[in-house]
Amino acid sequence: ALTNDCRDVSLDYKLSGPKLSNLPGPTTPATFLDNIKPCTNIGKGDILIPKTSCSVFNSTNLHYVLQNLHIEQLVICGQLTDQCVESAVRDAADLGYFVTVVEDACA
């Protein structure tokens, strides 16, 4: 979430119950396992883009960022396969990206 009280998240997230309506926010950021922790060092570090709806392309500037980086192919994995992952895959394909879903990296 972009706000601490999650008021900016999509209605779908709010209706999905407390696990999805109580998302990480500015004062309670997401935590990562050490071996997959994003590198946000100065320079060529990872880019973190928080999303607030099922499709990452609907609630973020990800498409803009990917275009600026000249990215053409996406490898997608994640949680809530029937909602978030599938929405991201469909939107990415509609936007002209070559999309690969990592089947055994989705839940």
N, C-alpha and C positions, 0 to 999 in steps of 0.2 A: 504494500500500500504506500501511497505517497503522503498520507496523513496518519497520525497516530491513532485516530479513532476509526480508521478504515471507511470513512464516509465516501471516499472517492472510488471504491471498488464497484464492480458491475453488480447489477441486481442478481445475476446468476450466482455469483460468489456469496452474496448476502443470504440467498435462499438455500444455499447448500449446507448451512449449519455452521456451528461455531468453529470447526476446523478451518474452513475456508473464509469465514467472515472475520477471523482474528489473525490477519496476516502480518508478516514483518513490516515494520515501518521505520520512520526516521530515528526514533529513539530505541527501537527494538529490532535491529537489523537481522537479517537471516544469518544463520551460522552454517559453516561448511566443514566437511571432513578435511583433515589436513592434506590428504593426497589429491583432493580435487578442489582445493581452495583457490579462488581467483587471484591472480597476481595483478595488483593495481598499482605497482610501482610507477614512478615517473618514467616516461618514455613509452615503449611499446608494451604496455600492460594490457590486461583484459579490460573490456568495456562492460560495465554492469548497467543493465537497463531494467528497472522494476516494471512489472506489468500489473494491471488492475482489472483484467478481463480474461476470458478464456483464450482468445486469440491474441498472441503477442503483437500482431500487426495492427489490431484495432485500438489498442490503448497505449501504444508507445510510438516513438519515432524510429523504430528498428529499420523499416524499409529505407528511410532517408539515410541512416547511418551505413547500411549495407551498400546502398548505391554509391555513397561517397568513397567507400573502401573498394569499389569495383568487384564486389562479391557476386558470383553467378550461381554457385552451387551451395546448398545447405544440407547438412547432416543433422537430422532432428531426433531427439530422444526426450523423454520426460515422464511426468506423472499425469494421471487422468487421461489415459489414451483416448477414450471415447469423447472427450471434451477438448481439453487444451492441445494435446498433440495433434489430433485430427484437424482441429481448427487452424492451427499453425501451418500444417502441411497443405491444406486446401488453399488458404490465403497466399502462401508462398508460391504455389503452383500458378494461381491466378495472376500473381504479380510477375510471373515470368522466370522464377528461379527453377533450377534443376534440383529436385528434392529427393533425398534418401532418408528413409526411416530406419533407425536401428531397432529392429524388432525385439531383441532381447535386452534392450535398454529402456523399455517403456513399461509402465505399470498402470 
